[in-house]
Amino acid sequence: MVNNIFGERLREIRKRREFTQEELGGKCGACAGAIRDWEKGLRLPNTYYLREICVALNVSADYLLGLRKKSKSKMREK
């Protein structure tokens, strides 16, 4: 199992945006099973999917990967 900070943040933002795993998968070209695996920390997306996730959720890769503590949207809210 990989470090799951990515999965935790992916799930948090997906739910905040009110997307199901299927809906997010449709927006980024991945199947719902891949989204589930990423959220559980079983694997990480490749760079293509990481970019598509960031676009679909309007969040930075730095935040999803744990390199930044706050997402862009959280920083704007404060």
Backbone as CSV, one residue per row, in Angstrom:
resi,resn,N_x,N_y,N_z,CA_x,CA_y,CA_z,C_x,C_y,C_z
1,MET,0.851,-1.186,0.000,0.000,0.000,0.000,0.892,1.243,0.000
2,VAL,0.548,2.206,-0.835,1.308,3.447,-0.904,0.826,4.397,0.182
3,ASN,1.625,5.434,0.452,1.206,6.476,1.386,-0.137,7.021,0.915
4,ASN,-1.111,7.076,1.795,-2.464,7.376,1.349,-2.879,8.834,1.492
5,ILE,-1.939,9.757,1.626,-2.333,11.159,1.687,-3.034,11.548,0.385
6,PHE,-2.546,11.024,-0.739,-3.190,11.302,-2.027,-4.634,10.809,-2.006
7,GLY,-4.835,9.579,-1.601,-6.173,8.996,-1.590,-7.137,9.722,-0.679
8,GLU,-6.636,10.104,0.495,-7.481,10.827,1.439,-7.903,12.174,0.873
9,ARG,-6.954,12.873,0.276,-7.272,14.187,-0.285,-8.156,14.064,-1.519
10,LEU,-7.905,13.062,-2.336,-8.743,12.843,-3.520,-10.194,12.610,-3.096
11,ARG,-10.389,11.739,-2.137,-11.746,11.437,-1.657,-12.410,12.682,-1.056
12,GLU,-11.669,13.412,-0.232,-12.201,14.614,0.408,-12.681,15.632,-0.634
13,ILE,-11.866,15.908,-1.615,-12.230,16.920,-2.611,-13.328,16.399,-3.533
14,ARG,-13.265,15.122,-3.892,-14.321,14.544,-4.742,-15.676,14.681,-4.053
15,LYS,-15.712,14.364,-2.777,-16.980,14.468,-2.040,-17.415,15.916,-1.873
16,ARG,-16.462,16.809,-1.636,-16.794,18.224,-1.504,-17.398,18.767,-2.803
17,ARG,-16.899,18.268,-3.931,-17.428,18.683,-5.238,-18.702,17.913,-5.609
18,GLU,-19.068,16.967,-4.742,-20.271,16.155,-4.899,-20.258,15.292,-6.168
19,PHE,-19.095,14.699,-6.442,-18.953,13.741,-7.537,-18.939,12.331,-6.962
20,THR,-19.569,11.404,-7.665,-19.387,9.996,-7.332,-18.065,9.561,-7.953
21,GLN,-17.613,8.369,-7.586,-16.408,7.842,-8.223,-16.624,7.675,-9.721
22,GLU,-17.818,7.268,-10.114,-18.134,7.095,-11.528,-18.097,8.428,-12.268
23,GLU,-18.651,9.472,-11.652,-18.658,10.791,-12.295,-17.248,11.345,-12.448
24,LEU,-16.435,11.220,-11.413,-15.059,11.697,-11.517,-14.306,10.893,-12.559
25,GLY,-14.517,9.591,-12.572,-13.872,8.757,-13.582,-14.240,9.197,-14.987
26,GLY,-15.507,9.517,-15.207,-15.947,9.992,-16.512,-15.300,11.308,-16.908
27,LYS,-15.069,12.174,-15.936,-14.462,13.472,-16.211,-12.972,13.363,-16.509
28,CYS,-12.320,12.355,-15.938,-10.870,12.250,-16.159,-10.474,11.052,-17.020
29,GLY,-11.457,10.304,-17.513,-11.157,9.208,-18.426,-10.727,7.916,-17.757
30,ALA,-10.997,7.780,-16.471,-10.631,6.562,-15.740,-11.904,5.828,-15.326
31,CYS,-11.788,4.561,-15.033,-12.952,3.813,-14.561,-13.127,4.048,-13.057
32,ALA,-14.330,3.806,-12.575,-14.625,3.990,-11.155,-13.724,3.114,-10.285
33,GLY,-13.357,1.938,-10.783,-12.478,1.045,-10.035,-11.106,1.655,-9.805
34,ALA,-10.611,2.399,-10.775,-9.317,3.071,-10.612,-9.421,4.162,-9.555
35,ILE,-10.518,4.935,-9.600,-10.725,5.977,-8.590,-10.768,5.345,-7.198
36,ARG,-11.484,4.243,-7.077,-11.586,3.522,-5.797,-10.202,3.081,-5.315
37,ASP,-9.415,2.499,-6.209,-8.071,2.040,-5.834,-7.178,3.200,-5.405
38,TRP,-7.266,4.330,-6.108,-6.469,5.502,-5.743,-6.883,6.017,-4.373
39,GLU,-8.183,6.069,-4.127,-8.659,6.557,-2.829,-8.273,5.621,-1.684
40,LYS,-8.236,4.337,-1.938,-7.854,3.362,-0.908,-6.347,3.288,-0.710
41,GLY,-5.588,3.907,-1.593,-4.136,3.872,-1.487,-3.513,2.610,-2.034
42,LEU,-4.246,1.885,-2.865,-3.710,0.652,-3.441,-2.724,0.935,-4.571
43,ARG,-2.886,2.080,-5.219,-1.964,2.515,-6.265,-2.162,3.996,-6.506
44,LEU,-1.268,4.575,-7.278,-1.341,5.989,-7.630,-1.599,6.129,-9.123
45,PRO,-2.244,7.226,-9.529,-2.476,7.434,-10.955,-1.177,7.817,-11.659
46,ASN,-1.120,7.550,-12.968,0.026,8.027,-13.736,-0.128,9.529,-13.963
47,THR,0.863,10.148,-14.570,0.850,11.603,-14.717,-0.307,12.100,-15.577
48,TYR,-0.716,11.327,-16.574,-1.854,11.735,-17.404,-3.115,11.847,-16.543
49,TYR,-3.412,10.825,-15.772,-4.613,10.842,-14.939,-4.508,11.871,-13.817
50,LEU,-3.314,12.042,-13.265,-3.128,13.057,-12.227,-3.506,14.433,-12.772
51,ARG,-3.051,14.739,-13.970,-3.393,16.027,-14.584,-4.896,16.147,-14.792
52,GLU,-5.527,15.112,-15.301,-6.969,15.142,-15.562,-7.774,15.282,-14.266
53,ILE,-7.324,14.627,-13.204,-7.985,14.757,-11.901,-7.892,16.193,-11.408
54,CYS,-6.708,16.776,-11.526,-6.515,18.155,-11.075,-7.420,19.118,-11.831
55,VAL,-7.549,18.927,-13.124,-8.428,19.781,-13.930,-9.881,19.569,-13.521
56,ALA,-10.301,18.317,-13.397,-11.696,18.006,-13.069,-12.099,18.534,-11.692
57,LEU,-11.173,18.494,-10.746,-11.487,18.912,-9.380,-11.018,20.336,-9.060
58,ASN,-10.338,20.957,-10.013,-9.803,22.312,-9.827,-8.934,22.395,-8.569
59,VAL,-7.932,21.529,-8.541,-7.024,21.464,-7.402,-5.608,21.236,-7.931
60,SER,-4.606,21.640,-7.171,-3.226,21.460,-7.621,-2.721,20.048,-7.320
61,ALA,-1.810,19.600,-8.154,-1.163,18.304,-7.923,-0.345,18.359,-6.633
62,ASP,0.254,19.510,-6.344,1.025,19.664,-5.102,0.171,19.333,-3.880
63,TYR,-1.060,19.815,-3.879,-1.935,19.554,-2.748,-2.310,18.071,-2.682
64,LEU,-2.731,17.509,-3.812,-3.140,16.102,-3.823,-2.006,15.168,-3.398
65,LEU,-0.790,15.513,-3.784,0.355,14.655,-3.477,0.952,14.914,-2.097
66,GLY,0.392,15.884,-1.374,0.868,16.149,-0.024,2.046,17.099,0.058
67,LEU,2.317,17.823,-1.025,3.435,18.762,-1.022,3.021,20.143,-0.529
68,ARG,1.724,20.356,-0.422,1.184,21.620,0.080,0.078,21.285,1.069
69,LYS,-0.032,22.062,2.139,-1.010,21.771,3.183,-2.414,22.240,2.843
70,LYS,-2.547,23.298,2.050,-3.866,23.835,1.728,-4.110,23.755,0.233
71,SER,-5.341,23.436,-0.130,-5.706,23.451,-1.546,-5.959,24.882,-1.961
72,LYS,-5.931,25.127,-3.259,-6.214,26.462,-3.773,-7.574,26.944,-3.291
73,SER,-8.567,26.075,-3.369,-9.914,26.480,-2.998,-9.989,26.836,-1.508
74,LYS,-9.273,26.118,-0.650,-9.283,26.429,0.785,-8.595,27.770,1.033
75,MET,-7.506,28.050,0.296,-6.815,29.302,0.486,-7.685,30.480,0.056
76,ARG,-8.490,30.292,-0.969,-9.378,31.349,-1.428,-10.479,31.625,-0.429
77,GLU,-10.931,30.577,0.269,-12.029,30.720,1.222,-11.617,31.549,2.437
78,LYS,-10.378,31.514,2.796,-9.915,32.206,4.018,-9.552,33.630,3.766
